[in-house]
């Protein structure tokens, strides 16, 4: 390669002949992303079987489901910072190894307490691994190659949620060798081992320690952020199950206080020339705040939509877990297809994709509520509406993610990755908790009609959430080139702080 030829990747390898292979790299990191996302949803389907097998209480099974999510959300920013400090390849492989080992431990757990602990360790492994995915994409792809990689990343996010429910239903129903629910965890072990072997071969080696990565970990900032996210996520996950006692509301209020303290501390540390956990210039990057809100809104709609309809289809209409999961497959497929192809659409449409996508999602949510009205099954029209919902969410998510990262320097990739991954997870948690509480609070008795009325109320709430996302998409501080024009300005953008 000559000095004048265009580079397919941003070189992170430090040894001759150790240049990363973009397609292999992308395949490995996205496969791990898919596996980690799968585990957020796959256990929901297996929860009744786990409860029966282990004799778990309601609170115990809730912690089995939620322990993963809580640890994942709490440690995402920390995982991103450790990747910057110790090297993205090293931390990615360590997180993948921990996730794989914890999956094996979950699969052979002999009691509820053990399973809760191992689920938390699974979440910790994901929190180490997942922020490195966006960091490795940001550092190893430029221009249109980066847009394609981010589109593939968006498609994985969409398909993982539906695939988790489908695969969970298949594995639990199959009862392989009389193992019941255990294969939902054990399936990760051979996949994780293969990815570890491939990752060791195709991921670019971390460069020698530099002054940037020699910065110490911001322990006070870590504790403040972890405390804030913990106080926020724990009541969101457990509140509905335990009836929203006083401590859950105090915890939510305390999370706001700690987050304000975290922001104040980080700003002061940056002014003193220290190394904050989250670099302030990432938050000041043009469009970053707006994109973070968009991403959270998309995942809130997605999480709330899947949660409420899963309960309605199984509990209200009596469908099996497998049929329910398969019903969401068209939505996931369309999300993935739109996420992979939106950059090929006419350039004049791109400024309208995000707000337009949210509007499509809002109309689709209202249409679902109307189709289920009166306790009906929705008929064949349900599937085109599901497809429209997938298309709308993809139109809102993929361009928002790309625009969030196009103004971030490669040196700040870890901080941006951790922030966006956390917003992704928190948006999903908020959607499930808020819309789920709205739905379950209106289930006053058995029957499809009662459940359908609750779906109708939630449909309006989901539409309102999507409209708020559309409003965030319309606001623009100044004109920026469309995402497809990144190739021409990427190298210049990476050299300056906005």
C-alpha positions in Angstrom: 0.0 0.0 0.0 1.4 3.4 -1.0 1.0 6.6 1.0 -1.4 7.9 -1.6 -3.7 5.0 -1.8 -7.0 5.1 0.1 -6.9 3.0 3.3 -9.7 0.5 3.9 -9.3 0.7 7.6 -7.7 2.9 10.2 -4.6 1.0 11.3 -4.5 0.0 14.9 -2.1 -2.9 14.5 1.4 -2.2 15.5 3.3 -5.1 13.9 4.1 -5.7 10.2 1.7 -8.2 8.8 -0.7 -7.8 11.7 -3.1 -5.6 9.7 -6.7 -6.3 10.6 -9.0 -8.2 8.1 -12.2 -6.0 8.1 -14.8 -8.6 7.2 -13.4 -11.2 9.6 -13.1 -8.6 12.4 -16.6 -7.4 11.8 -18.0 -10.9 11.8 -16.4 -11.9 15.0 -17.4 -8.8 17.0 -20.9 -8.8 15.7 -21.4 -12.5 16.4 -20.4 -11.8 20.1 -22.8 -8.8 20.1 -25.6 -11.0 18.9 -24.9 -13.6 21.5 -24.8 -11.1 24.3 -28.0 -9.5 23.2 -29.7 -12.9 22.8 -29.2 -13.5 26.5 -31.2 -10.4 27.4 -34.3 -12.0 25.9 -33.8 -15.7 25.8 -34.2 -16.2 29.6 -37.7 -14.5 29.5 -39.1 -17.5 27.7 -37.3 -20.0 29.9 -38.3 -18.3 33.2 -41.4 -20.5 34.0 -39.3 -23.7 33.4 -36.5 -22.3 35.6 -38.9 -21.5 38.4 -40.5 -24.9 38.3 -37.2 -26.8 38.2 -35.4 -24.8 40.9 -38.4 -24.0 43.1 -37.5 -20.3 42.8 -39.7 -17.6 44.4 -41.1 -14.8 42.3 -38.4 -12.4 43.5 -35.7 -15.0 42.9 -36.8 -15.6 39.2 -37.0 -11.9 38.7 -33.4 -11.5 39.8 -32.4 -14.4 37.5 -33.8 -12.4 34.6 -32.8 -9.0 35.8 -29.3 -9.7 37.3 -27.8 -9.8 33.8 -29.4 -6.6 32.7 -28.5 -4.7 35.8 -24.8 -5.7 35.7 -24.7 -5.0 32.0 -26.1 -1.5 32.3 -24.0 -0.6 35.4 -20.7 -1.6 34.0 -20.9 -0.5 30.3 -19.1 2.8 30.7 -16.5 1.1 32.8 -16.0 -1.5 30.2 -15.5 1.1 27.5 -12.9 2.9 29.7 -11.0 -0.3 30.4 -10.8 -1.0 26.7 -9.1 2.4 26.2 -6.8 1.8 29.2 -5.8 -1.8 28.6 -6.5 -2.3 24.9 -9.8 -3.1 23.0 -8.6 -6.5 21.8 -7.5 -7.6 25.3 -10.6 -6.4 27.1 -12.9 -7.8 24.4 -11.4 -11.3 24.6 -11.4 -11.1 28.4 -15.1 -10.2 28.4 -16.0 -12.9 25.9 -14.1 -15.5 28.1 -16.0 -14.4 31.2 -19.3 -14.5 29.4 -18.6 -18.0 28.1 -17.5 -19.3 31.5 -20.5 -17.7 33.2 -22.8 -19.2 30.6 -21.4 -22.7 31.4 -21.9 -22.0 35.1 -25.5 -20.9 34.6 -26.2 -24.1 32.6 -25.1 -26.3 35.5 -26.3 -24.2 38.4 -27.9 -26.2 41.2 -29.9 -23.5 42.8 -31.5 -20.1 42.4 -28.8 -18.3 44.4 -26.0 -19.8 42.2 -27.9 -18.9 39.0 -28.4 -15.3 40.1 -24.7 -14.9 40.8 -23.7 -16.4 37.5 -26.2 -14.3 35.6 -24.6 -11.2 37.2 -21.2 -12.5 36.0 -22.6 -13.0 32.5 -23.7 -9.4 32.5 -20.3 -8.2 33.6 -18.7 -10.2 30.8 -21.1 -8.5 28.3 -20.3 -5.1 29.8 -16.6 -5.7 29.1 -17.1 -7.1 25.6 -19.9 -5.0 24.0 -18.4 -1.5 24.3 -15.3 -2.8 22.4 -17.5 -3.6 19.4 -18.3 0.0 18.5 -14.7 1.0 19.5 -13.2 -1.5 17.1 -15.6 -0.5 14.3 -14.8 3.2 14.9 -11.0 2.6 14.9 -10.8 0.1 12.1 -13.3 1.4 9.5 -13.6 4.8 7.7 -16.0 6.4 5.3 -18.5 4.1 3.6 -16.9 1.1 5.1 -17.8 2.4 8.6 -21.3 3.2 7.5 -21.8 -0.4 6.3 -20.3 -1.8 9.5 -22.6 0.4 11.6 -25.6 -0.7 9.5 -24.7 -4.3 10.2 -24.4 -3.5 13.9 -27.9 -2.0 13.8 -29.3 -5.1 12.1 -27.7 -7.3 14.8 -29.4 -5.3 17.5 -32.8 -5.8 15.8 -32.6 -9.5 15.1 -31.1 -10.4 18.5 -34.2 -9.4 20.4 -36.6 -11.5 18.3 -34.2 -14.3 17.9 -33.8 -14.6 21.6 -37.5 -15.3 22.1 -37.6 -17.7 19.1 -34.5 -19.7 20.2 -35.6 -19.7 23.8 -38.9 -21.2 22.8 -37.3 -23.8 20.6 -34.7 -24.9 23.2 -37.2 -25.1 26.1 -39.8 -26.9 24.0 -37.2 -29.4 22.7 -36.1 -30.4 26.3 -32.8 -31.8 24.8 -31.7 -34.9 26.7 -34.1 -34.0 29.5 -32.1 -30.9 30.3 -35.1 -28.6 30.3 -34.1 -24.9 30.4 -30.4 -25.4 30.7 -29.6 -25.3 26.9 -30.6 -21.6 26.8 -27.3 -21.0 28.6 -25.2 -23.9 27.4 -25.7 -22.9 23.8 -23.4 -20.0 24.4 -20.4 -22.2 25.4 -19.4 -23.7 22.0 -20.2 -20.4 20.2 -18.1 -18.5 22.7 -15.2 -20.9 22.4 -15.2 -20.6 18.6 -15.3 -16.8 18.8 -12.4 -16.8 21.3 -10.3 -18.8 18.9 -11.3 -16.6 15.9 -10.9 -13.4 17.8 -7.4 -14.2 18.8 -6.6 -14.6 15.1 -8.4 -11.8 13.4 -8.6 -8.9 16.0 -5.9 -6.3 15.5 -3.3 -6.4 18.2 -3.4 -3.5 20.7 -0.6 -1.0 20.1 2.1 -0.5 22.7 1.0 1.5 25.8 0.9 5.2 25.1 0.5 8.3 27.2 -3.2 8.3 26.3 -3.7 4.7 27.6 -1.4 5.2 30.5 -4.0 7.5 32.1 -5.3 6.1 35.4 -8.9 4.8 35.7 -11.2 7.4 37.2 -12.2 5.4 40.3 -14.4 8.2 42.0 -16.1 8.8 38.7 -16.6 5.1 38.2 -18.2 4.7 41.7 -20.5 7.7 41.2 -21.7 6.5 37.8 -22.1 2.9 38.9 -24.1 4.1 41.9 -26.3 6.3 39.8 -27.0 3.6 37.2 -27.6 1.0 39.9 -30.1 3.2 41.7 -31.9 3.8 38.5 -31.9 0.3 37.0 -32.7 -1.8 40.1 -36.1 -0.2 40.8 -37.0 -0.2 37.1 -36.3 -3.9 36.8 -37.9 -5.0 40.1 -40.5 -2.3 40.7 -43.4 -3.9 38.9 -42.8 -7.3 40.5 -42.7 -6.0 44.1 -45.5 -3.4 43.7 -43.3 -0.2 43.6 -42.7 0.3 47.4 -41.3 3.6 48.7 -37.7 2.6 48.4 -38.0 2.2 44.6 -39.0 5.9 44.3 -36.3 7.0 46.7 -33.8 5.0 44.7 -34.9 6.7 41.4 -34.6 10.1 43.1 -31.2 9.2 44.5 -30.0 8.2 41.0 -30.6 11.7 39.7 -28.6 13.2 42.6 -25.7 10.9 42.0 -25.7 11.5 38.3 -25.6 15.3 38.9 -22.7 14.7 41.3 -21.0 12.6 38.6 -21.4 15.3 36.0 -20.0 18.0 38.4 -17.1 15.8 39.4 -16.2 14.9 35.8 -16.3 18.5 34.7 -14.0 19.7 37.5 -11.6 16.8 36.9 -11.4 17.7 33.2 -10.7 21.4 34.0 -7.9 20.3 36.3 -6.3 18.3 33.4 -7.3 14.9 34.8 -8.6 11.8 33.0 -12.4 11.7 33.5 -14.2 8.5 33.0 -16.3 10.1 30.2 -14.4 12.7 28.1 -16.5 15.9 28.1 -15.6 16.6 24.4 -17.5 13.5 23.5 -20.7 15.0 24.9 -19.9 18.3 23.1 -19.4 16.6 19.7 -22.0 18.0 17.3 -25.2 16.0 17.4 -24.1 13.6 20.1 -26.7 14.5 22.7 -29.5 14.6 20.2 -28.4 11.2 18.8 -28.2 9.7 22.3 -31.8 10.7 22.9 -32.9 9.3 19.5 -31.2 6.0 20.3 -32.8 5.8 23.7 -36.2 6.5 22.3 -35.9 3.8 19.6 -34.9 1.2 22.1 -37.6 2.3 24.5 -40.3 1.8 21.8 -38.7 -1.5 20.7 -38.4 -2.8 24.3 -41.9 -1.7 25.4 -43.5 -3.0 22.1 -41.9 -6.5 22.4 -42.6 -6.8 26.1 -46.3 -5.9 26.0 -47.1 -7.8 22.9 -45.3 -10.9 24.1 -47.4 -11.0 27.3 -50.6 -10.2 25.3 -50.0 -12.9 22.7 -49.1 -15.6 25.3 -51.2 -14.6 28.2 -54.2 -12.9 26.5 -54.5 -14.9 23.3 -52.9 -18.2 24.6 -50.2 -18.5 21.9 -47.1 -20.6 22.6 -43.7 -19.0 23.2 -42.4 -20.4 19.9 -45.3 -19.0 17.9 -45.0 -15.6 19.6 -41.3 -15.4 18.8 -41.8 -16.4 15.2 -44.5 -13.7 14.9 -41.9 -11.1 15.6 -39.5 -12.5 13.0 -40.8 -10.3 10.1 -40.3 -7.2 12.2 -36.7 -8.2 13.0 -36.0 -9.1 9.3 -37.3 -5.8 8.0 -35.3 -3.9 10.7 -32.2 -5.7 9.6 -32.9 -5.1 5.9 -33.6 -1.4 6.3 -30.6 -1.0 8.6 -28.3 -2.6 5.9 -29.7 -0.7 2.9 -30.7 2.8 4.0 -27.4 4.3 2.8 -28.4 3.3 -0.8 -31.6 5.3 -0.7 -31.6 8.7 -2.5 -29.5 11.3 -0.6 -32.3 13.8 -0.6 -34.3 11.5 1.7 -31.6 11.1 4.4 -32.4 14.3 6.3 -35.9 13.0 6.8 -35.1 9.4 7.8 -34.9 9.8 11.5 -38.1 11.9 12.1 -39.9 9.9 9.3 -38.9 6.6 10.9 -40.3 7.7 14.3 -43.6 8.8 12.6 -43.9 5.4 10.9 -43.3 3.7 14.3 -45.9 5.9 15.9 -48.6 5.0 13.3 -47.6 1.3 13.5 -48.1 1.3 17.3 -51.6 2.8 16.9 -52.4 0.3 14.2 -51.5 -2.6 16.4 -53.7 -1.3 19.2 -56.6 -1.0 16.7 -56.1 -4.5 15.3 -56.2 -6.1 18.8 -59.2 -4.1 19.9 -62.0 -6.3 21.2 -59.8 -9.2 21.9 -59.2 -10.3 18.3 -56.0 -12.0 17.0 -55.2 -9.2 14.6 -55.4 -11.4 11.5 -53.0 -11.3 8.6 -52.8 -7.5 8.8 -50.8 -7.7 11.9 -47.7 -8.9 10.0 -47.5 -5.9 7.6 -47.9 -3.6 10.6 -45.1 -5.5 12.4 -42.9 -5.0 9.3 -43.8 -1.3 9.2 -42.7 -1.0 12.9 -39.4 -2.7 12.1 -38.8 -0.3 9.1 -39.7 2.8 11.1 -37.4 1.8 14.0 -34.5 1.0 11.6 -34.9 4.3 9.8 -34.7 6.1 13.1 -31.9 4.1 14.7 -29.2 3.4 12.0 -28.8 7.0 10.7 -28.9 8.3 14.3 -26.1 5.9 15.4 -24.0 6.8 12.3 -24.4 10.6 12.9 -23.5 10.2 16.6 -20.1 8.6 15.7 -19.2 10.6 12.6 -18.1 13.6 14.6 -16.2 11.7 17.3 -12.4 11.4 17.0 -11.1 7.8 16.8 -9.2 8.6 20.1 -12.5 9.1 21.8 -14.1 6.0 20.4 -14.2 4.2 23.7 -16.0 7.0 25.5 -18.5 7.3 22.7 -19.1 3.6 22.5 -19.7 3.3 26.2 -22.1 6.2 26.3 -24.2 5.0 23.3 -24.2 1.4 24.6 -25.5 2.6 27.9 -28.2 4.8 26.3 -29.2 1.8 24.2 -29.6 -0.4 27.3 -31.2 2.3 29.5 -33.7 3.1 26.7 -34.7 -0.5 26.6 -35.0 -0.7 30.3 -37.1 2.4 30.5 -39.4 1.1 27.7 -39.9 -2.2 29.3 -40.4 -0.8 32.8 -42.7 2.1 31.9 -44.8 0.5 29.2 -44.8 -2.8 31.1 -46.1 -1.1 34.2 -48.8 0.6 32.2 -49.8 -2.7 30.7 -49.7 -4.9 33.8 -51.5 -2.2 35.9 -54.5 -2.5 33.5 -54.8 -6.3 33.6 -57.7 -6.6 36.1 -58.6 -10.1 35.2 -58.2 -12.9 32.7 -59.4 -12.7 29.1 -58.3 -11.5 25.7 -60.5 -8.4 25.9 -59.0 -7.1 29.1 -55.5 -7.7 27.7 -56.4 -6.0 24.4 -57.6 -2.9 26.2 -54.3 -2.7 28.0 -52.5 -3.1 24.7 -54.6 -0.2 23.3 -53.5 2.1 26.2 -49.8 1.1 25.7 -50.1 1.7 21.9 -50.9 5.4 22.6 -47.9 5.6 25.0 -45.6 4.0 22.5 -46.8 6.4 19.8 -46.2 9.3 22.1 -42.6 8.1 22.8 -42.0 7.8 19.1 -43.3 11.3 18.5 -40.9 12.6 21.1 -38.1 10.9 19.2 -39.3 12.5 16.0 -39.2 15.9 17.6 -35.6 15.3 18.7 -34.8 14.3 15.1 -36.2 17.5 13.6 -34.0 19.8 15.8 -30.8 20.7 14.0 -28.3 23.2 15.2 -26.6 23.5 11.9 -26.3 21.7 8.6 -24.0 18.7 8.4 -23.1 16.6 5.4 -25.2 13.4 5.1 -23.8 10.2 6.5 -22.9 9.0 3.0 -20.4 11.9 2.6 -18.3 10.8 5.5 -15.6 9.3 3.3 -14.5 12.7 2.0 -14.2 14.4 5.4 -13.4 11.5 7.8 -9.7 12.0 8.0 -10.0 15.7 8.7 -12.8 15.2 11.2 -10.7 12.7 13.1 -8.0 15.3 13.7 -10.0 18.0 15.4 -12.2 18.5 18.4 -15.6 19.9 17.7 
